[in-house]
């Protein structure tokens, strides 16, 4: 597959990041886990993909998220956020807010529903993205922007609704390799020419324990490669300690465990994105590509339950959005023959059809002190499948 070529400046920025990663590998004794590599490639200050300043979202970036596609996503989601806030407290936190479009859409729709949060916190690691979010909110929702606060860390205590759209998939993952001779962790080393390369080491510690618990397929020949998102498990565990009353609404692409670790999925789910092209080489232009892995929703739900959260619902994005009134939001766009309605209807179709985002994306709700059922899971709940 032919990829668009980066500019000379972008290639030089990537080369600086490679030198930094190479130094980290040397300091670690010649090998780092892929989780550490992914963390450096995505989040190294000033050089990583999410902190390096390049445009990432929308038609001019590398991928399009649901909020970039249409305001209908945020408008439907607002119905679920409202229910959670009315059952807990009038506060919202959004993790990884991207350009800020979802924040603007949610605030405007919650205003229309007469259920504005007292505060809207944004957990964002990237200073560059914080600036973009600030500017976009000032443009799209100027009268509501004063409610927004940027957070440097998880709050000590929180009641309300947490929203995380496409956050779990970019948390650094460990790569595990199952072979007839045992379990290995796939990491990153440097060859004699200074090029980043794969390097396997016997799995140990928490990675080995988690991999053994999964009962991964054992191929008679060859190998089975998959991901372990220990960071996502730890993240929901942290929220369990801090959430007093409310719900976490997690939207991402992924599968329950029974589908995630199928024998046929022997190469895992790791993907990279550059200018709307998907590819499988995380060593190509580090810092210029997004690196993602599908989410094992069963592991996330188990970690949350073990830490004291209730599993409030799990379904695909299509069912969730329809339950939350997507079609009613669409109907507000005007006559069905108008250009605005037709554009919105096409976007709604992308959000909900199985061939697009409707089945690939799932919604998992975790909470504490919230009476059920939640609006978004009244029909099509798949908690039994986790």
Buried (B, 14 or more C-beta within 10 A) or exposed (E): EEBEEBEEEBEEBBBBBBEBBBEBBEEBEEBBBBBBBBBBBBBBEBBBBBBBBBEBBBEEBBBBBBBBBBBBBBBBBBBBBBBBBEBBBBBBBBBBBBBBBBBBBBBBBBBEEEBBBEBBBBBBBBEBBBEBBBEBBBEBBEEBBEBBEBEEEBBEEBBBBBBBBBBBBBBBBBBBBBBEEEBBBBBBBBEEEEEBEEBBBEBEEEBBEBBEEBEBBBEEEEBBBBBBBBBBBBBBBEBBEEBEBBBBBBBBBBBBBEBBBEEEBBEBBBBBBBBEBBEEEBBBBBBBBBBBBBBBBBBBBBBBBEBEBBBBBBBBBBBBBBBBBBEEBBEEBEEEEEEEBEEBBEBBEBBBEEEBBBBBBBBBBBBBEBEBBBBBBBEBBBBEBB
